[in-house]
Amino acid sequence: MGFRDIRASEVSLLNRIANIFRIAELRKRLLFSLALLAIYRLGIFVTTPGVDRVAMKSYLESAGGLLSLFNLFSGGALEHLSIFALGIMPYISSSIIMQLLGVVIPALEKLQKEGELGRRKITQYTRYGTILLSVIQGFSIAFYLESIGKGTDPAMGRMAAGLEVVHTPGWGFRLLTVLTLTAGTAFIMWLGEQITERGIGNGISLIIFAGIVARLPDATVQTFMQMRSGNEEVNPGKMLFLGVLMIATIAFIVFFERGQRRIPIQYAKRVVGKKIYGGQSTHLPLKVNTSGVIPPIFASSILMFPATVGGWIPALKNVSEVLNRGGWIYNSIYVALIIFFAYFYTAVTFNPVDVADNLKKHGGYIPGVRPGKQTSDYIDKVLTRITFGGAIYLSLVCVLPTIIMNYFGVSFYFGGTSLLIVVGVALDTVQQIEGHLITRNYEGFTGAHGPRIRGRSAPRLPAA
């Protein structure tokens, strides 16, 4: 490709980006979404009444463990102990619980199949569950904040002695904290729903995306400073290798997030009056990574919980040492849990029997496979195979930061669950923008004859 071809390609891409702002509705949706995300980021710095944010940030930087993971998904709100300290995690937890209950409770399973009316009812139950979880977590945080500085905290040793995050403890502080944090989570939930309905879509995912991206510059600077503070000077070769590895990791994630197995589907012809229906060929797309980022989140939470509790309780100190992040025992258990939850969550969210029944009702079939049970068995067999590949892919991405940390001796923040969320949400958002462009006779980001950008057909995070 010559210089003129590269120049023309750049101009063409700029024209396609400019097309976004030529559509009034799309422009309003983008600006509306950005405005609500800006409000969310401003709320990160509004501290909960009665909390010393400087002491809390100092404590969190030394504590690590489960608190660091929670702080990541809250966009840094926990270290500031802001009104958004709980983040959107109560809503995500409530959504996952509702999905799991839909498998074991027939009434909820029936609601899931009732279309729009059933979806609204489940959404309402999810909101109630979010408030309930927020209240429980709010009380837990209030009691935990009051315990910091009471003597010596085993999780921090001498550093916690005299470090008081709460200067006026009591039921007044506890109730005010629960009310503030619950209201903050409810407001974030409302912001996500507004972005989904009136903005560009994927409101809940975009909120988590904004929180993670906002912390990436600081994380990059910390990585660079750690390398400079080492015994040896910064090695340009290592820095170049890290940069190439970052780009390769993103390309690796994009490849697998877009990867899918297409099962051919043929519809039989039906004669209704004088018209002939059906007869067309299509396909059933099965994602390589159907479960999304749920397995790494579950696996990290389960592993970090005993390690964190072991730091607080001296009797469980050995557990904390065995499950040290980065060790071979930690990585082995982490990979095993990711594979387990990948199969478990895929089985919960995708039912081959329902898919086979729907195909049979509409006159569809897989060539060479009998409709009914054989079809469901075939789909389940294919899904089982590709899910294993998706689980291995998730494991490789998630253990990458620990491998880099052991090799370079620095904390590598560009990888793991956070990068999976960022790349996945970016793909979904670009797909929705491209859909608006194409429906209005504009070229997509890949041009008029280029391939369509595919997002994630299976939800990675429960959407509002």
Backbone hydrogen bonds, N-H to C=O, Kabsch-Sander energy under -0.5 kcal/mol:
donor,donor_aa,acceptor,acceptor_aa,energy
6,I,2,G,-2.0
7,R,3,F,-2.5
8,A,4,R,-2.8
9,S,5,D,-2.3
10,E,6,I,-2.2
11,V,7,R,-2.2
12,S,8,A,-2.5
13,L,9,S,-2.2
14,L,10,E,-2.2
15,N,11,V,-2.1
16,R,12,S,-1.9
17,I,13,L,-2.1
18,A,14,L,-2.3
19,N,15,N,-1.5
20,I,16,R,-0.6
20,I,17,I,-1.1
21,F,17,I,-0.5
21,F,18,A,-0.8
22,R,19,N,-0.8
23,I,19,N,-0.7
23,I,20,I,-0.7
24,A,22,R,-0.7
27,R,23,I,-2.8
28,K,24,A,-2.3
29,R,25,E,-2.2
30,L,26,L,-2.4
31,L,27,R,-2.4
32,F,28,K,-2.5
33,S,29,R,-2.3
34,L,30,L,-2.5
35,A,31,L,-2.2
36,L,32,F,-2.0
37,L,33,S,-2.2
38,A,34,L,-2.1
39,I,35,A,-1.9
40,Y,36,L,-2.1
41,R,37,L,-2.2
42,L,38,A,-2.1
43,G,39,I,-2.0
44,I,40,Y,-0.8
45,F,42,L,-1.3
46,V,43,G,-1.4
47,T,45,F,-0.8
48,T,81,L,-3.2
51,V,48,T,-1.2
52,D,165,V,-2.8
53,R,51,V,-1.0
56,M,52,D,-2.1
57,K,53,R,-2.3
58,S,54,V,-2.0
59,Y,55,A,-2.1
60,L,56,M,-2.6
61,E,57,K,-1.9
62,S,58,S,-0.8
62,S,59,Y,-0.7
63,A,59,Y,-1.9
64,G,60,L,-1.5
66,L,304,M,-0.5
67,L,64,G,-1.0
68,S,65,G,-0.5
69,L,65,G,-1.4
70,F,66,L,-2.4
71,N,67,L,-2.5
72,L,68,S,-1.8
73,F,69,L,-1.8
74,S,70,F,-1.2
75,G,72,L,-1.3
76,G,71,N,-2.6
77,A,74,S,-0.8
80,H,76,G,-0.8
81,L,77,A,-0.6
81,L,78,L,-0.7
82,S,77,A,-2.1
83,I,43,G,-0.5
83,I,46,V,-2.1
85,A,82,S,-1.7
87,G,84,F,-1.1
89,M,86,L,-0.9
91,Y,88,I,-0.5
92,I,88,I,-1.9
93,S,89,M,-3.1
94,S,90,P,-2.3
95,S,91,Y,-2.4
96,I,92,I,-2.4
97,I,93,S,-2.4
98,M,94,S,-2.3
99,Q,95,S,-2.0
100,L,96,I,-2.3
101,L,97,I,-2.7
102,G,98,M,-1.6
103,V,100,L,-1.2
104,V,100,L,-0.8
105,I,101,L,-2.6
109,E,105,I,-2.0
110,K,106,P,-2.3
111,L,107,A,-1.8
112,Q,108,L,-2.1
113,K,109,E,-0.7
113,K,110,K,-0.7
114,E,111,L,-1.6
117,L,114,E,-0.6
119,R,115,G,-2.3
120,R,116,E,-2.2
121,K,117,L,-1.7
122,I,118,G,-2.4
123,T,119,R,-2.4
124,Q,120,R,-2.0
125,Y,121,K,-2.1
126,T,122,I,-2.4
127,R,123,T,-2.0
128,Y,124,Q,-2.0
129,G,125,Y,-2.5
130,T,126,T,-2.0
131,I,127,R,-2.1
132,L,128,Y,-2.2
133,L,129,G,-2.6
134,S,130,T,-2.3
135,V,131,I,-2.3
136,I,132,L,-2.1
137,Q,133,L,-2.8
138,G,134,S,-2.5
139,F,135,V,-2.2
140,S,136,I,-2.0
141,I,137,Q,-2.6
142,A,138,G,-2.4
143,F,139,F,-2.6
144,Y,140,S,-2.2
145,L,141,I,-2.8
146,E,142,A,-1.8
147,S,143,F,-1.2
148,I,144,Y,-0.9
148,I,145,L,-0.6
150,K,147,S,-1.7
151,G,149,G,-1.5
153,D,151,G,-0.5
153,D,157,G,-0.6
156,M,153,D,-1.6
157,G,153,D,-2.7
159,M,156,M,-1.3
160,A,157,G,-1.0
161,A,158,R,-1.1
162,G,149,G,-0.7
163,L,160,A,-1.8
164,E,162,G,-1.2
165,V,148,I,-0.5
165,V,163,L,-0.7
167,H,50,G,-0.5
167,H,165,V,-0.5
174,R,170,G,-2.2
175,L,171,W,-2.6
176,L,172,G,-2.0
177,T,173,F,-2.5
178,V,174,R,-2.5
179,L,175,L,-2.5
180,T,176,L,-2.4
181,L,177,T,-2.9
182,T,178,V,-2.4
183,A,179,L,-2.1
184,G,180,T,-2.3
185,T,181,L,-2.3
186,A,182,T,-2.4
187,F,183,A,-2.2
188,I,184,G,-2.2
189,M,185,T,-2.5
190,W,186,A,-2.0
191,L,187,F,-2.5
192,G,188,I,-2.5
193,E,189,M,-2.0
194,Q,190,W,-2.4
195,I,191,L,-2.3
196,T,192,G,-2.0
197,E,193,E,-2.4
198,R,194,Q,-3.0
199,G,194,Q,-0.8
199,G,195,I,-0.9
201,G,195,I,-1.7
206,L,202,N,-2.7
207,I,203,G,-1.8
208,I,204,I,-1.7
209,F,205,S,-2.6
210,A,206,L,-2.7
211,G,207,I,-1.9
212,I,208,I,-2.2
213,V,209,F,-2.7
214,A,210,A,-2.1
215,R,211,G,-0.7
215,R,212,I,-0.9
216,L,212,I,-0.7
216,L,213,V,-0.9
219,A,215,R,-2.2
220,T,216,L,-2.6
221,V,217,P,-2.2
222,Q,218,D,-2.3
223,T,219,A,-2.1
224,F,220,T,-2.1
225,M,221,V,-2.7
226,Q,222,Q,-2.3
227,M,223,T,-1.6
228,R,224,F,-1.8
229,S,225,M,-2.1
230,G,227,M,-0.7
239,M,235,N,-2.2
240,L,236,P,-2.5
241,F,237,G,-2.3
242,L,238,K,-2.5
243,G,239,M,-2.1
244,V,240,L,-2.5
245,L,241,F,-2.5
246,M,242,L,-2.2
247,I,243,G,-1.9
248,A,244,V,-2.6
249,T,245,L,-2.4
250,I,246,M,-2.1
251,A,247,I,-2.3
252,F,248,A,-2.3
253,I,249,T,-2.4
254,V,250,I,-2.6
255,F,251,A,-2.3
256,F,252,F,-1.9
257,E,253,I,-2.8
258,R,254,V,-1.8
259,G,255,F,-0.7
261,R,286,L,-3.1
262,R,260,Q,-0.6
263,I,261,R,-0.7
263,I,284,L,-2.5
265,I,282,T,-3.0
266,Q,365,Y,-3.0
267,Y,280,Q,-2.1
268,A,363,G,-2.6
270,R,277,Y,-3.4
272,V,270,R,-0.6
272,V,275,K,-2.6
273,G,271,V,-0.6
275,K,272,V,-1.9
277,Y,270,R,-3.6
277,Y,275,K,-0.5
279,G,267,Y,-0.6
282,T,265,I,-3.0
284,L,263,I,-3.0
286,L,261,R,-2.5
287,K,285,P,-0.5
288,V,259,G,-2.0
290,T,287,K,-0.5
290,T,288,V,-0.6
294,I,291,S,-1.2
297,I,293,V,-1.8
298,F,294,I,-2.6
299,A,295,P,-2.8
300,S,296,P,-2.7
301,S,297,I,-2.2
302,I,298,F,-2.4
303,L,299,A,-2.1
304,M,300,S,-2.6
305,F,301,S,-1.8
307,A,303,L,-1.1
308,T,304,M,-2.7
309,V,305,F,-2.7
310,G,306,P,-2.4
311,G,307,A,-1.0
311,G,308,T,-0.5
312,W,308,T,-0.9
312,W,309,V,-0.6
313,I,309,V,-2.3
316,L,313,I,-1.6
317,K,314,P,-1.6
320,S,316,L,-1.4
321,E,317,K,-1.8
322,V,318,N,-2.4
323,L,319,V,-2.3
324,N,321,E,-1.0
327,G,324,N,-2.0
331,N,327,G,-2.5
332,S,328,W,-2.2
333,I,329,I,-2.4
334,Y,330,Y,-2.6
335,V,331,N,-2.5
336,A,332,S,-2.1
337,L,333,I,-2.5
338,I,334,Y,-2.2
339,I,335,V,-2.3
340,F,336,A,-2.2
341,F,337,L,-2.8
342,A,338,I,-2.0
343,Y,339,I,-1.8
344,F,340,F,-2.5
345,Y,341,F,-2.8
346,T,342,A,-1.5
347,A,343,Y,-2.2
348,V,344,F,-1.5
349,T,345,Y,-2.3
350,F,346,T,-2.0
355,V,351,N,-1.8
356,A,352,P,-2.5
357,D,353,V,-2.3
358,N,354,D,-2.4
359,L,355,V,-2.2
360,K,356,A,-2.1
361,K,357,D,-2.3
362,H,358,N,-1.7
363,G,360,K,-1.1
364,G,359,L,-3.5
365,Y,266,Q,-2.0
369,V,366,I,-2.5
375,T,370,R,-0.6
376,S,372,G,-2.1
377,D,373,K,-2.6
378,Y,374,Q,-2.1
379,I,375,T,-2.5
380,D,376,S,-2.4
381,K,377,D,-2.1
382,V,378,Y,-2.3
383,L,379,I,-2.7
384,T,380,D,-2.2
385,R,381,K,-1.6
386,I,382,V,-2.2
387,T,383,L,-2.0
388,F,384,T,-1.2
389,G,385,R,-1.3
390,G,386,I,-2.2
391,A,387,T,-2.5
392,I,388,F,-2.2
393,Y,389,G,-2.1
394,L,390,G,-2.3
395,S,391,A,-2.3
396,L,392,I,-2.4
397,V,393,Y,-2.0
398,C,394,L,-2.2
399,V,395,S,-2.0
400,L,396,L,-0.6
403,I,399,V,-1.9
404,I,400,L,-2.5
405,M,401,P,-2.4
406,N,402,T,-2.2
407,Y,403,I,-1.8
408,F,404,I,-3.1
409,G,405,M,-1.7
412,F,410,V,-0.8
413,Y,411,S,-0.7
415,G,413,Y,-1.7
416,G,397,V,-1.3
418,S,415,G,-0.5
419,L,415,G,-0.6
420,L,416,G,-1.8
421,I,417,T,-2.2
422,V,418,S,-2.4
423,V,419,L,-2.6
424,G,420,L,-2.2
425,V,421,I,-2.7
426,A,422,V,-2.0
427,L,423,V,-2.2
428,D,424,G,-2.1
429,T,425,V,-2.6
430,V,426,A,-2.4
431,Q,427,L,-2.1
432,Q,428,D,-2.0
433,I,429,T,-2.3
434,E,430,V,-2.7
435,G,431,Q,-2.1
436,H,432,Q,-1.8
437,L,433,I,-2.0
438,I,434,E,-2.6
439,T,435,G,-2.0
440,R,436,H,-0.7
440,R,437,L,-0.7
441,N,438,I,-1.7
442,Y,437,L,-2.8
447,G,444,G,-1.3
454,R,452,R,-0.5
457,S,455,G,-0.8
